[in-house]
Amino acid sequence: MTIKEIEDLSGMTRANIRFYESQGLLTPARDTNGYRNYTEKDLATLKRIRLLRTLHLSLDDIRAAGNGEKDFGDVLLKHLSYLKEEQNRLSQCLNVCEQMCRDHAAYDTFDAQYYLDMMDMPQGSAPPELEKDTVPKVTAPWRRFFAREIDLTLYSLLWSAFMAFVIGVNIGDSFSLDTPVSFLILSAVGSLVITNLLVLVVEPLFLTFTGTTPGKFCFGLKVAALSGKRLPYPEALRRTWDVLWKGYGFHIPIYWLVRIYRSYKACTNEEILYWEEDSVLSLNKGRLPLGICAAIALLPFSLILEDTLNQYAAIPDNTGDLTVVEFCENFNDTQEFFGIERQLNLPPSITSGLAGIPDSALYLDAHARWTKKPGTPYINQDGDYAPLPEFQFTEKDGIITGISFSYSGENENVRISSYGEVMALAAVSYICAQDSYSIQPDTPEEIFSRIREHGDYFEDFTFADAGISVKCDFNYEGYDLVFDSYGSAVLEPIYGEAARFSAEFSMSAR
């Protein structure tokens, strides 16, 4: 039989039949073309369901009887007892209602206790209707927790995107061992403040316009006002504030754990949480698999996305055909993005703040000359280390077609620090600005690291990307390759030997 035929024979709608299929009460066979083929047995099952539902049997009892989990006779006897109780209650309701009509009871003046006494109910008992007239309690503490963690992760990604694209901060930059403790503390405090502000700004908007948040949606949670409507913005903001305060302790270490534990205990005890006094939390249990998948996938996804955001943020502002001025701007921005706050011709052991020597990076001016950043100190190391090389440009109609620098020295009593970072910054500033450049397969950080690694150890290399060829040749003798306390390679002239050094670096369009 087709769905149309079984509708007519059973007296049920298609929606009814589909529903009972979804509940596992009906399992029709399917033809080779995928269409359902209902049998006489299916028709008999539907008629049974129709009768039993007409008798007000619950779906759970029907299912249990059909699966053999309960004896059908026991189910009927239990239901018969319920119907007799219900009949007696309805008879009492009928009598009291008739009496109220005879008394011409007015809503504002009738004596409720007089009529309650007419009902044959034990003292303190409540009718079934009062049990239904309650705000549903949703405990599910673990669903709540993971839903919020998903939300916090997404809010963090929003902030990372803002920091990367609007402010231009390298969000992938990590703190080193020599980072001052005071800076770490300030960073931690700043992170707490930013986290709480993000939640306060974003979450009330989600609740007001959608009634849920991404995390809550994944776990089937929805927030509404007591009226059933969506929360107005002031109420949503107040609820979010209470969650941050009473539920998460404003993410303050240790105190956060205390508040989380207390919230968990309140949930398991089915208490109404502080921030839910004026709102209702509902639960769609069918969303649990989606929530679990989202929670499992979010951590690697967030790490990948954050890294991707960081790579896009590393792409210079000036792209396409570059002038010398634009290249210099790219170089300075890239230098700042990678956090290089020292002179590029000096090793970290000289410029480290731990050595008590304040230092600042040198930047390129509009003419590609090295210059001190205004208002910052710098170290004058004339005669100790080889100078920073000057960039040379080949141009066509004012557009750069090639960039290079060279340095050579003979029998000069100078140490030579790595030029790896100079070359790496120049490569990112030029290659990543090309219209044909893509972060896949070579991200800006990968280009930077690859070239710096070769340059740091004075190794020749050839590299090409986005139509730009990069080449570097080192030649030296009479030098020892030594390493400072930071692991940086430095060439030191060997006493009594002839010392010669040359470096040729170039980038050009292929």
N, C-alpha and C positions, 0 to 999 in steps of 0.2 A: 504493500500500500504506500501511496505517496503521502506527503505531509498534509496536503489538502484533503485527501480521503480520510485520514485518521482524525483530522480536525472535526469533520462532519460527523463521524461515527462516535467519537468520544465526548463531543460537546465541549471540548477545550480549545482555547486559542493556540496559535503557533507559539506565542510567547510563553504560555503555560508549559507546553510540551518541551521547549528548549530549556526552560528553567529546571524541570524535573530531570532532564538529561544531565544538566550541569551538576545537579545534586546527587547523581549516581543512582537514581531510582529507576532509570530507563536507559537501556543500552541497545538501540536498534542496530541492525546489521547495515552494511554499506555495499552498494553495487560496485562493479569495477570502475564505473565513472565517478565514484565518490559520493553519489547521492544516497541518502538514507532510504532503506527499504523496511517499512514497518510490517510486522506480522500480526497474526491474530493474538498471539501471546502478548505482544506489546500493547494491543488494544485492551486486552483484559487487564493488564497492569495499570493502564491509565484509568480505566473505569474503577478499579479498586482504589486508586489514589484519590479520584474524585469523590467517591463515597466517604472514604475515611477523613478527608479534609473537610467535607460537609459536616461530618460528625465532630469536627474540631480536634481531631487527633493531630499531634505535632509531627513535623517532618522527621524529627529524630526517632520518634516511636515507630513511624511507618518504615523508615529505613532499617531500624533494628529488627523489626518483625520480618521484613523482606529478606534480610541477610541471615536470618536465623539466630541473631544474637539474643533475642528475647522471644519467649513463647507468646504467640499471638493472643491466646486466651488470657494470659496474665496482663497483657497490654490492654485488652478490652475491659477486664475487670477493674483495673486501676483507673481507666478513663471513665467507666461507668460511675465509680465512686466520686470522681471529680465532678461529673455532670450533675449528680444528685446534690452535691454540696453547692454547686453553682445555681442549680434550680432553687434550692432553699434560700440562698442569698438573694436571688432575683425576686423571689416571692416576697421577702421582707422589704426589698427596695420598692416593689409594687405597692405594698400596703402603706408604707411610709409616704410615698409620693402621692397616693390617693388621699391620705389624711391631710397632707400639706395643702392639697387643692381644696379640700373641704374647709380647712381653716383659713383659706384665702391668705396664706403666708406671704408677707412682703419681705423682699431680700434684705432690707436694712434693719428690720425689726424682729424677724422670727427667731424663736428660741432654739438654737441648734442643739443644745444639750437635751432638751425635751424629746426631740425626734431621734437623737442618737441613742437615748435610753430605750426607745421602741425597737431598735435593732438588736437582735439576739446575738451579740458578739461578746467574747470575753473582755474583761477590763484591760485596757492598754493595747489591745489588738488593733490592727489597721486593715482596711479593705485592700484588695489587690491593686486597686487603682492608685493608692498612695505609694505603693512600691514602684509603680511605673512612673509616677510624677516626681522623679528625682533627676538631678544633673548627672549624667553618666560619668563614672570615674574611670579614667584611663591610667593604669599604673605603668606598666611596660618601662621600667627604669632604664634598661639597656638600650631599648629603641630610642628613648629620649637622648641618652648620652651619645650614642653614635650619630644620631641625626645632628646634634649640635656640633660634634667634631667635624662632620662633613661641612657644615655651614662655616665653622671657623677656618677650615682649610680654604674654602672658596673665598672668604673675605680676605684671607692672607694673599691669595693669588691676585685679587683686585688691587690690593695695596702694592704688591710686587710690580704689577703692570704700570701703576701710577708712578712708582719710583723709577722704573726702568725707562719709560717713554716720556714722561713729563719732566722729571727732575734729572734724569740721565745718570742714575746711580748704578754701579755695578752690584746687583743684588746677589751675585754669585761669589763676591769677594769674601774671604774668610779672615778671621782675626789670627794674627801671628802670636808666637809665644812672648814676644816682647811688647805686646799691646798693653798699655797702662791699665792697672786694675780700675782706676777711676773711670776710664773710658768704657770699660766693660760694664761697670755698674750703671753708668748713664745710659748705655745702649739697652741694657735689660729693662730699666725703668721706662725708657722711651718706647720699647717694644710693648710693654704692658699697657701704656697709655694709648698707643695706636690701636692695639687689639680691641680695647674696650670702646674706643671712639668709633671704630669701624662697625662693631656690633650695634652700637646705639644709632648710628646713621643708617645702616643698610637694613637691619632686621625689621624695624617698625614699618618701613616702606613695603617690604615683602608681605607682612601680615595685613597691612591695610588694603593693599591692592589685590592680593591673591589668597589671603587667609592661611598661607603656609610659607615655608621656606624650602630651598632645594633639598636640604637634609631631611626635613619633616616630610616632604613630598615622597622621597624615596622610601621612608619607613611608614607611610600611610597615616601620618599625623596632620591634623588640621586644627586651627585655632579660630574660634568665633566668639562673639559677644554672647551674653546670657540670652539675648533676644533671638539668637540664631544668625544674625547678620554679621558681616565682617567688622572687625574692631576699628573704630575711628582712630586716626593717627595719635591723638593724645593718649588714649588708652593703650594702644600698641607700644608707644614709647615708654609709658609707665610700666607695662608688663616686662619689656626688655630690660629696663633699669633694675627691676626687682629680681629678674633672673640673674643678671650680672652680680648683684649685691648678695642676695640670699642664696642663690644657687651655685655661683661660681666664685664668690669672694673676690670679684674683680681680677681673677687670675693671679692673685698674689700667692707666691710659693708657700707651701705648708697650709696656710689659711684656705687656699683653694681646695686642698684635699679634705679638710674638715667640712667645708660647705657641701662638697660633692657627697661625702658620706652621709651627712644629715639629710640631704635631699633624697638619697637612695633609701634610707630607712623610712622616711615619710612616705615615699612611693609604695614600698612593699607593705606598709601598714594601711594603705588605701586612704591616707589623709589627703585633704585638699591642700595643695601647696600654696605658699604665701602669694605667689604671683598669679594664681588661678582663681582667686576669690571672685573676680569680676569677669571671668572668661570661661569658656568651655573647650576642652581638648577632646577631639574625637579620634577614633582609630579605625583604619582600614587594614584588617589583619592580612589581607591578600597581598599587601605590598612588601612583606618581609623579605622574600627572595630578592626583590629589586634593591632594597636597602642593604642587604648583605653584599650583593655584587658591587654596589656603589662604594661601600666602605672598603672592600678589598681592592678595588681598582683605583680608588682615589689617590692613595699614597704614591704609587709609581707614576700615575698620570700627573699629579701635582708637581712632582720632581721634574718630569720631562717638560711640562709646560713652563715651569719657572725657568728652567735652563734655556728653553726656546725663547722665552721673553727676554732673557738676559742677552742671548746672542743677537737678537734683532736690535736691542738697545745699543749694542756695541758697534753697529753699522754707523759710519759717520753721517753727520747731518748733510754735508755737501756731497752730492752724488752726480754721476754723469761725467761730462767733460769738466775737468778741474783747472782752475787758474792757480798760480802760485799762492795767492792769498788764500784761496779756498783749501788748498792742501795744508797750508800752515795752520789754518783753523781746525781742520780735521786732526792733524797731528797733536795739537794742544788738547783738544777734547778727548782724544784717545788716550793720551798720557794721563789725563785726569781720571778717565774711566777705569783704567787699570791700576790706579792708585800709586803711581810712581812719583813720589815726592822727594826726589834727590837728583843730584846732578848725574847725568847719564855716563859721564866719563870716570866716575868714582865708584869703587865697590861699596857694598853695604856696610862693611866694617868701618869705613871712614865716616860715612854719613849717618849712621844710626844714632838716634836720639839717646840710646843707652851710653854712648861714648861721651855724652855731654856736649855735643857739637850741634847747634841748631843748623838746619839745612833746608833748602827748598829746591825744587826742580827749576831748571832753566827752560824757557819756552821759546818758540819761534815767533819772531815778529812778522809783520806783513812782507818783509823782504827776505824771509827765511834766515835771519841772523839770530843766534842764540842771545837771549836777554833774560835778565832777572825779573821775576814776578814782582811788581811794585809792592813795597812794604814788607818784604820778606828777606831774611838774611841768606847768605850763601857762602860757601867755602872757596877761598882762593888757593888753589893748589898748583900754581904755576911752577914748573920745573920738577914736580913730583910725579905727575901722571900726564900721559899724552892728552892733548886737548880734544874737545869734541870736534868732529869733522864738519865742514860746511857742505850743505846740500847744493848740488848743481842740477840745473834743469835744462831740458831741450823742449822747445815750444814751437807750435804752429798756430798762427793767428791768436796768440795769447793763451792757447790750450796746451797743457802739459802733455808731452809725448814720451818723456823719459825723465827719470830721477836717478841721481847717482851721488856718491861721495867717495873720496879716497883719502888715505893717510899713509905717509911713509916717513921713516926716520932711520938714520944710520949713525951708530956710535953716540946716540943720545942717552944720557943717564936718566931715563924716565921709565917708570913702570907703565904697563899698558893694561887697562881694565877692559872688560868685555864691551864690545859695541853691539852685542846681541839685542838689547832692548831698543837701541836706536833703529836698527834695521827692522825689528818686529813692528814697532810703532809706525814706521814709514810704510811698511807693507800693508798693514791693516788700513791705514789712512788712504792709501791709493787703490789697492785691489778691491777692498770692500765697498768702495765708492763707485765701481764700475756698474753700468746698467745691466751687464750680463752676469753679475755676481749673484750667487745663491748660497745660503747658509748650509746647504747640503751639496756635496759631502763635507766641505771644509768650513767650519764655523769661524768667526773672527778669533775666538780664543784658541782654536786649533792652529790657525795660521800664525798667530802671535807666538804660541808655545813652540811650534816647529822651528821657526826661524830663530827665535831666541836661543833655543837649545844648541843649534849649530853655532851660532855666533858666540855664545858664552864660552865654548870650548875651542874657538878659533878653528873651526872646521869648514872647509869649502862646501858649498851646496848650490844646487840649482833647483828652482821651484817655479811652477807655472799655475796660474788660476785666473779665470775671468778674462782671458786674453792678455794677461800680463806675465812676462817672464822675469823672474827674480834670480840674480846670480851674485855670488860672493866668492872671492878668492883671497886667501890668506897666505902670506909667505914670510917666514921669520927664521932666524938663526941667531945663536948667542943669547937665547932667552931660556929661562926655566919656567915651566908652567906650574904655578903653586896655587894653593887654595887658602882663602882666608877663613875666619871662624864661621862665616855664613855659608861656606861651600862655594863661594864665587871664585872663578878662575882668574888669575892675574899673571901676566907675563913680567918676570923680573930679569933685568940684564945680568948675565953671568960676569963676575969680576974677571977682568983680564982678557976677555974674548971680544972679538968684533961682533957688535950687535946690529942686526938689520931687521926691519919690520915693514911690511906693507899690507894694506887692506884695500880691496877694490869691491865696491858694492854698487849694483845697478838694477833698475827696474825699467822695462820698456815694453811697448805694445808689440805683440807678435804679428 
